[in-house]
Amino acid sequence: MTATPAPGRTLTVDAHHHVWDVEQREHAWLAGLPAIRRTFDTGDLRPLARAAGVDGTVLVQVLNSAQDTHDFLAVAAQDPLVLGVVGWVDLTAPDVPVQVARLRALPGGDRLVGVRHLAADEPDPRWLLRDDVVRGLRALATTGLPYDVLLAHDRLPVAVELAALVPELPLVLDHLGKPAIADGVLDPWRAHVSALAAHEQVHVKLSGMVTEAGDGWTVGMLRPYAEHVLAAFGADRVMAGSDWPVSLLAASYGDVVDANRALVAGLSTDERAAVLGGTATAFYGLTPRPEEPAS
């Protein structure tokens, strides 16, 4: 597939997916998920993305590990499907800009487009608001990289506080903040999302919904959550992602992409183009890459 769209057409981007190698590195979080406890790489994703009409992707970290980010950048250097990598740096260290510079100097370093930490897994629910972490996030802002916020719905007030503390740092909330879709619960998630949307530097990913909905999910179950983020943020601050291969716990790749398209079907042509690719392209500064001939 090519990541170069026809003239005048916006890139279609999967703004959030993963890969991992269970033989190369320990992924303890997969221990209770036998259905996806195997190696996944972009070779597995490429035909699925092609069939779904996806031009390019953003590969997002799954471990708080510098070496894992090195590996992801190496993937991006080799595979034109990957337009950007959201990696990891130690935000508690005093040298965040130096860490970013080292990553940018690696093969594929030009594809480093953001940073994330698995804050949802931190025992301290207010980890992102620690003095050393806030200092690190302010230093990250000086590098020009945005930050992906991974928190479940019960910790969203932390994200609201963070947005106020670091207005200079572009943020994107992963997976709509993991609302309780399976239970059909909208509040207080809805109020927290609205509070986040009041901060103009904050964006949101239309991703992870099928996993939160679980077996038997329907587009109708997802719609109230999608409609709220679209109303609160506007299409130019919402980006669609698959969360593959985690999403395989509930749906195929094609089904997730189809669901996202169904959820934005009622928008204008320009709004749909934004959610399905334009927002991610602008937020992460993605650039198309021509398909390289197979060797």
C-alpha angles and dihedrals in degrees: 000000000000128000091207111097125206114275110284094016122115117234114259103227134189095213097193132036139126144214129196141178113216092190095054100044138015115257102186092176089068093060094098095039106072093165091069101024094117137084118287124185138171090266086068092047101044099076091043092051091047092051090048094050095247114154100192145347147220113232111212128202121256100184132049089238133122090207091055088055090049089055093048092051089051088054090051091050090056104035121060090198089074108075095172145007127217102204139175135260130172101262092187092062121091094232104064094139090050091051090050092049091052091052092048090053092058125091104281091019091128086067095060102117105160150356133240137179123196091246091158088069096051113111089221105076089203095049092124090058096054112123094242093048094048088049089052093049091050088051089049089056089061090061094058094242122128126223128238111219114213110188135135121240094265091061098046094108085068090058090051091052091046093053089055093047096050107031089157093063119082109228133192122196110223121225095358087288092297100278120200094260096157089061094042091236115157103167136106086007090067093055093047091051091051090051090051092048089058087071105078095208091062123095130176137220121230091215143107093041100122091054092051090047093049131194114355094027119162133193086247090062091053098043101082090054095046092046092052096051091045091051093044100043105022123230093280090066098042123083129185122231137170104217085214129202093022086056090064087080086076110011148007120263092252092050091054093050090047091050092052090050091049091051092056097037092106094056126094120270092258093047092051090049090052096051094042095049119326097079093050091045092054097039096049097031093238121183127197120255123205117235111261117223114259112254 
